[in-house]
């Protein structure tokens, strides 16, 4: 398990089964829509940062995900 998964387990936010499901495919792991949107955005940023658009950032902000205000104020 990766460090982030271990942190989630220690925090009690997710169970071991949930962390495993998220690692396999976060889109089908029972996450809230805002959580799935944030995971998809994080995946895009890490894998294809050059493709991130203002619409991607604003889309994340519209989902009640914890998007920093500074991302959308520019």
N, CA, C and O atoms as a GROMACS GRO file, in nm:
protein
  296
    1UNK      N    1   0.083  -0.117   0.000
    1UNK     CA    2   0.000   0.000   0.000
    1UNK      C    3   0.089   0.125   0.000
    1UNK      O    4   0.195   0.128   0.062
    2UNK      N    5   0.043   0.224  -0.070
    2UNK     CA    6   0.117   0.349  -0.077
    2UNK      C    7   0.098   0.430   0.050
    2UNK      O    8   0.007   0.405   0.128
    3UNK      N    9   0.183   0.528   0.068
    3UNK     CA   10   0.181   0.610   0.189
    3UNK      C   11   0.045   0.677   0.210
    3UNK      O   12  -0.004   0.682   0.323
    4UNK      N   13  -0.016   0.727   0.103
    4UNK     CA   14  -0.145   0.795   0.119
    4UNK      C   15  -0.251   0.699   0.171
    4UNK      O   16  -0.334   0.737   0.253
    5UNK      N   17  -0.249   0.576   0.124
    5UNK     CA   18  -0.344   0.476   0.172
    5UNK      C   19  -0.324   0.447   0.319
    5UNK      O   20  -0.421   0.431   0.394
    6UNK      N   21  -0.199   0.439   0.361
    6UNK     CA   22  -0.169   0.414   0.502
    6UNK      C   23  -0.218   0.529   0.589
    6UNK      O   24  -0.267   0.507   0.700
    7UNK      N   25  -0.204   0.652   0.539
    7UNK     CA   26  -0.252   0.769   0.614
    7UNK      C   27  -0.403   0.762   0.629
    7UNK      O   28  -0.456   0.789   0.737
    8UNK      N   29  -0.473   0.727   0.522
    8UNK     CA   30  -0.619   0.716   0.529
    8UNK      C   31  -0.661   0.611   0.630
    8UNK      O   32  -0.757   0.631   0.705
    9UNK      N   33  -0.591   0.499   0.632
    9UNK     CA   34  -0.624   0.393   0.727
    9UNK      C   35  -0.602   0.441   0.871
    9UNK      O   36  -0.688   0.421   0.957
   10UNK      N   37  -0.489   0.502   0.897
   10UNK     CA   38  -0.459   0.550   1.032
   10UNK      C   39  -0.559   0.656   1.078
   10UNK      O   40  -0.590   0.664   1.197
   11UNK      N   41  -0.608   0.735   0.986
   11UNK     CA   42  -0.699   0.843   1.022
   11UNK      C   43  -0.839   0.791   1.054
   11UNK      O   44  -0.918   0.859   1.120
   12UNK      N   45  -0.869   0.671   1.007
   12UNK     CA   46  -1.002   0.615   1.030
   12UNK      C   47  -1.106   0.666   0.933
   12UNK      O   48  -1.224   0.635   0.947
   13UNK      N   49  -1.065   0.743   0.834
   13UNK     CA   50  -1.159   0.796   0.735
   13UNK      C   51  -1.216   0.683   0.650
   13UNK      O   52  -1.336   0.681   0.621
   14UNK      N   53  -1.131   0.590   0.611
   14UNK     CA   54  -1.173   0.477   0.529
   14UNK      C   55  -1.125   0.347   0.593
   14UNK      O   56  -1.027   0.345   0.668
   15UNK      N   57  -1.197   0.238   0.563
   15UNK     CA   58  -1.156   0.106   0.609
   15UNK      C   59  -1.053   0.049   0.513
   15UNK      O   60  -1.029   0.105   0.406
   16UNK      N   61  -0.992  -0.061   0.551
   16UNK     CA   62  -0.896  -0.128   0.464
   16UNK      C   63  -0.961  -0.167   0.332
   16UNK      O   64  -0.901  -0.150   0.226
   17UNK      N   65  -1.082  -0.218   0.338
   17UNK     CA   66  -1.154  -0.258   0.215
   17UNK      C   67  -1.180  -0.138   0.125
   17UNK      O   68  -1.168  -0.147   0.003
   18UNK      N   69  -1.216  -0.025   0.185
   18UNK     CA   70  -1.242   0.095   0.106
   18UNK      C   71  -1.114   0.147   0.040
   18UNK      O   72  -1.116   0.186  -0.076
   19UNK      N   73  -1.005   0.148   0.115
   19UNK     CA   74  -0.878   0.195   0.059
   19UNK      C   75  -0.836   0.104  -0.057
   19UNK      O   76  -0.788   0.153  -0.159
   20UNK      N   77  -0.854  -0.026  -0.041
   20UNK     CA   78  -0.820  -0.120  -0.149
   20UNK      C   79  -0.907  -0.095  -0.270
   20UNK      O   80  -0.858  -0.098  -0.383
   21UNK      N   81  -1.036  -0.070  -0.250
   21UNK     CA   82  -1.127  -0.043  -0.362
   21UNK      C   83  -1.089   0.086  -0.433
   21UNK      O   84  -1.094   0.094  -0.556
   22UNK      N   85  -1.050   0.188  -0.357
   22UNK     CA   86  -1.007   0.315  -0.416
   22UNK      C   87  -0.881   0.294  -0.499
   22UNK      O   88  -0.869   0.349  -0.608
   23UNK      N   89  -0.788   0.216  -0.447
   23UNK     CA   90  -0.664   0.190  -0.520
   23UNK      C   91  -0.690   0.113  -0.649
   23UNK      O   92  -0.623   0.136  -0.750
   24UNK      N   93  -0.786   0.021  -0.646
   24UNK     CA   94  -0.818  -0.057  -0.767
   24UNK      C   95  -0.884   0.031  -0.873
   24UNK      O   96  -0.841   0.032  -0.988
   25UNK      N   97  -0.988   0.105  -0.833
   25UNK     CA   98  -1.059   0.192  -0.928
   25UNK      C   99  -1.147   0.288  -0.848
   25UNK      O  100  -1.258   0.253  -0.809
   26UNK      N  101  -1.096   0.408  -0.826
   26UNK     CA  102  -1.168   0.504  -0.744
   26UNK      C  103  -1.305   0.538  -0.799
   26UNK      O  104  -1.394   0.579  -0.724
   27UNK      N  105  -1.324   0.521  -0.930
   27UNK     CA  106  -1.453   0.554  -0.991
   27UNK      C  107  -1.565   0.460  -0.946
   27UNK      O  108  -1.683   0.496  -0.952
   28UNK      N  109  -1.528   0.341  -0.904
   28UNK     CA  110  -1.626   0.240  -0.863
   28UNK      C  111  -1.601   0.194  -0.719
   28UNK      O  112  -1.620   0.077  -0.687
   29UNK      N  113  -1.558   0.287  -0.634
   29UNK     CA  114  -1.523   0.251  -0.496
   29UNK      C  115  -1.624   0.303  -0.394
   29UNK      O  116  -1.599   0.298  -0.274
   30UNK      N  117  -1.737   0.353  -0.440
   30UNK     CA  118  -1.838   0.402  -0.348
   30UNK      C  119  -1.811   0.540  -0.292
   30UNK      O  120  -1.866   0.577  -0.188
   31UNK      N  121  -1.726   0.615  -0.358
   31UNK     CA  122  -1.696   0.752  -0.313
   31UNK      C  123  -1.809   0.846  -0.350
   31UNK      O  124  -1.889   0.818  -0.440
   32UNK      N  125  -1.814   0.958  -0.282
   32UNK     CA  126  -1.909   1.064  -0.315
   32UNK      C  127  -1.869   1.126  -0.449
   32UNK      O  128  -1.751   1.124  -0.484
   33UNK      N  129  -1.965   1.182  -0.525
   33UNK     CA  130  -1.931   1.243  -0.653
   33UNK      C  131  -1.819   1.347  -0.644
   33UNK      O  132  -1.734   1.352  -0.733
   34UNK      N  133  -1.818   1.428  -0.540
   34UNK     CA  134  -1.712   1.528  -0.525
   34UNK      C  135  -1.576   1.462  -0.505
   34UNK      O  136  -1.475   1.512  -0.554
   35UNK      N  137  -1.574   1.349  -0.434
   35UNK     CA  138  -1.448   1.277  -0.411
   35UNK      C  139  -1.397   1.217  -0.542
   35UNK      O  140  -1.277   1.220  -0.570
   36UNK      N  141  -1.489   1.162  -0.622
   36UNK     CA  142  -1.450   1.106  -0.752
   36UNK      C  143  -1.396   1.217  -0.843
   36UNK      O  144  -1.297   1.198  -0.912
   37UNK      N  145  -1.462   1.332  -0.841
   37UNK     CA  146  -1.416   1.446  -0.924
   37UNK      C  147  -1.277   1.490  -0.883
   37UNK      O  148  -1.193   1.518  -0.968
   38UNK      N  149  -1.252   1.496  -0.752
   38UNK     CA  150  -1.119   1.538  -0.705
   38UNK      C  151  -1.014   1.435  -0.743
   38UNK      O  152  -0.903   1.472  -0.782
   39UNK      N  153  -1.047   1.307  -0.732
   39UNK     CA  154  -0.952   1.202  -0.769
   39UNK      C  155  -0.922   1.208  -0.920
   39UNK      O  156  -0.807   1.193  -0.961
   40UNK      N  157  -1.024   1.231  -1.000
   40UNK     CA  158  -1.004   1.242  -1.145
   40UNK      C  159  -0.916   1.362  -1.178
   40UNK      O  160  -0.830   1.355  -1.264
   41UNK      N  161  -0.940   1.473  -1.108
   41UNK     CA  162  -0.859   1.592  -1.129
   41UNK      C  163  -0.715   1.567  -1.088
   41UNK      O  164  -0.622   1.605  -1.160
   42UNK      N  165  -0.695   1.504  -0.974
   42UNK     CA  166  -0.559   1.473  -0.928
   42UNK      C  167  -0.488   1.381  -1.027
   42UNK      O  168  -0.370   1.398  -1.054
   43UNK      N  169  -0.562   1.284  -1.081
   43UNK     CA  170  -0.504   1.195  -1.181
   43UNK      C  171  -0.462   1.273  -1.305
   43UNK      O  172  -0.354   1.251  -1.360
   44UNK      N  173  -0.548   1.365  -1.349
   44UNK     CA  174  -0.515   1.446  -1.466
   44UNK      C  175  -0.392   1.534  -1.440
   44UNK      O  176  -0.304   1.544  -1.524
   45UNK      N  177  -0.387   1.596  -1.323
   45UNK     CA  178  -0.275   1.683  -1.290
   45UNK      C  179  -0.144   1.605  -1.286
   45UNK      O  180  -0.041   1.654  -1.334
   46UNK      N  181  -0.146   1.485  -1.230
   46UNK     CA  182  -0.022   1.408  -1.218
   46UNK      C  183   0.018   1.341  -1.348
   46UNK      O  184   0.138   1.326  -1.375
   47UNK      N  185  -0.078   1.299  -1.428
   47UNK     CA  186  -0.045   1.225  -1.550
   47UNK      C  187  -0.036   1.313  -1.675
   47UNK      O  188   0.042   1.286  -1.766
   48UNK      N  189  -0.116   1.421  -1.677
   48UNK     CA  190  -0.124   1.504  -1.797
   48UNK      C  191  -0.144   1.651  -1.759
   48UNK      O  192  -0.240   1.714  -1.804
   49UNK      N  193  -0.055   1.704  -1.679
   49UNK     CA  194  -0.070   1.840  -1.628
   49UNK      C  195  -0.086   1.943  -1.740
   49UNK      O  196  -0.156   2.043  -1.723
   50UNK      N  197  -0.024   1.918  -1.852
   50UNK     CA  198  -0.032   2.013  -1.963
   50UNK      C  199  -0.171   2.020  -2.026
   50UNK      O  200  -0.196   2.108  -2.109
   51UNK      N  201  -0.260   1.930  -1.988
   51UNK     CA  202  -0.395   1.931  -2.045
   51UNK      C  203  -0.498   1.998  -1.954
   51UNK      O  204  -0.614   2.013  -1.993
   52UNK      N  205  -0.458   2.038  -1.833
   52UNK     CA  206  -0.552   2.098  -1.738
   52UNK      C  207  -0.596   2.234  -1.789
   52UNK      O  208  -0.515   2.319  -1.825
   53UNK      N  209  -0.727   2.254  -1.791
   53UNK     CA  210  -0.784   2.380  -1.838
   53UNK      C  211  -0.856   2.451  -1.723
   53UNK      O  212  -0.879   2.393  -1.617
   54UNK      N  213  -0.890   2.574  -1.745
   54UNK     CA  214  -0.969   2.650  -1.648
   54UNK      C  215  -1.100   2.576  -1.620
   54UNK      O  216  -1.147   2.573  -1.506
   55UNK      N  217  -1.159   2.518  -1.723
   55UNK     CA  218  -1.284   2.444  -1.706
   55UNK      C  219  -1.266   2.324  -1.612
   55UNK      O  220  -1.356   2.293  -1.534
   56UNK      N  221  -1.152   2.258  -1.619
   56UNK     CA  222  -1.124   2.146  -1.528
   56UNK      C  223  -1.121   2.195  -1.384
   56UNK      O  224  -1.178   2.133  -1.295
   57UNK      N  225  -1.054   2.307  -1.362
   57UNK     CA  226  -1.042   2.364  -1.228
   57UNK      C  227  -1.179   2.410  -1.178
   57UNK      O  228  -1.217   2.382  -1.064
   58UNK      N  229  -1.251   2.479  -1.263
   58UNK     CA  230  -1.383   2.527  -1.224
   58UNK      C  231  -1.479   2.411  -1.202
   58UNK      O  232  -1.566   2.418  -1.115
   59UNK      N  233  -1.464   2.303  -1.278
   59UNK     CA  234  -1.546   2.184  -1.259
   59UNK      C  235  -1.525   2.123  -1.122
   59UNK      O  236  -1.620   2.079  -1.058
   60UNK      N  237  -1.402   2.121  -1.078
   60UNK     CA  238  -1.370   2.071  -0.944
   60UNK      C  239  -1.432   2.162  -0.839
   60UNK      O  240  -1.488   2.115  -0.741
   61UNK      N  241  -1.421   2.290  -0.858
   61UNK     CA  242  -1.474   2.385  -0.762
   61UNK      C  243  -1.626   2.374  -0.750
   61UNK      O  244  -1.681   2.400  -0.644
   62UNK      N  245  -1.692   2.336  -0.857
   62UNK     CA  246  -1.838   2.327  -0.858
   62UNK      C  247  -1.891   2.201  -0.789
   62UNK      O  248  -2.013   2.188  -0.772
   63UNK      N  249  -1.804   2.110  -0.749
   63UNK     CA  250  -1.850   1.983  -0.691
   63UNK      C  251  -1.849   1.980  -0.540
   63UNK      O  252  -1.871   1.874  -0.482
   64UNK      N  253  -1.824   2.090  -0.475
   64UNK     CA  254  -1.811   2.095  -0.329
   64UNK      C  255  -1.684   2.026  -0.282
   64UNK      O  256  -1.670   1.997  -0.163
   65UNK      N  257  -1.591   1.999  -0.373
   65UNK     CA  258  -1.463   1.941  -0.333
   65UNK      C  259  -1.379   2.051  -0.269
   65UNK      O  260  -1.404   2.169  -0.293
   66UNK      N  261  -1.281   2.014  -0.190
   66UNK     CA  262  -1.201   2.116  -0.119
   66UNK      C  263  -1.100   2.184  -0.209
   66UNK      O  264  -0.979   2.172  -0.187
   67UNK      N  265  -1.147   2.256  -0.310
   67UNK     CA  266  -1.059   2.325  -0.403
   67UNK      C  267  -1.017   2.458  -0.342
   67UNK      O  268  -1.102   2.539  -0.306
   68UNK      N  269  -0.889   2.482  -0.331
   68UNK     CA  270  -0.845   2.611  -0.277
   68UNK      C  271  -0.897   2.727  -0.360
   68UNK      O  272  -0.896   2.722  -0.483
   69UNK      N  273  -0.943   2.831  -0.292
   69UNK     CA  274  -0.998   2.949  -0.360
   69UNK      C  275  -0.897   3.006  -0.459
   69UNK      O  276  -0.935   3.057  -0.565
   70UNK      N  277  -0.768   2.999  -0.426
   70UNK     CA  278  -0.666   3.057  -0.512
   70UNK      C  279  -0.662   2.991  -0.649
   70UNK      O  280  -0.614   3.051  -0.745
   71UNK      N  281  -0.712   2.867  -0.661
   71UNK     CA  282  -0.713   2.801  -0.791
   71UNK      C  283  -0.809   2.868  -0.887
   71UNK      O  284  -0.785   2.870  -1.007
   72UNK      N  285  -0.917   2.921  -0.835
   72UNK     CA  286  -1.021   2.975  -0.923
   72UNK      C  287  -1.026   3.126  -0.924
   72UNK      O  288  -1.110   3.184  -0.993
   73UNK      N  289  -0.940   3.194  -0.850
   73UNK     CA  290  -0.948   3.338  -0.843
   73UNK      C  291  -0.857   3.408  -0.942
   73UNK      O  292  -0.846   3.530  -0.939
   74UNK      N  293  -0.794   3.334  -1.029
   74UNK     CA  294  -0.703   3.397  -1.125
   74UNK      C  295  -0.767   3.414  -1.259
   74UNK      O  296  -0.704   3.466  -1.351
   0.00000   0.00000   0.00000
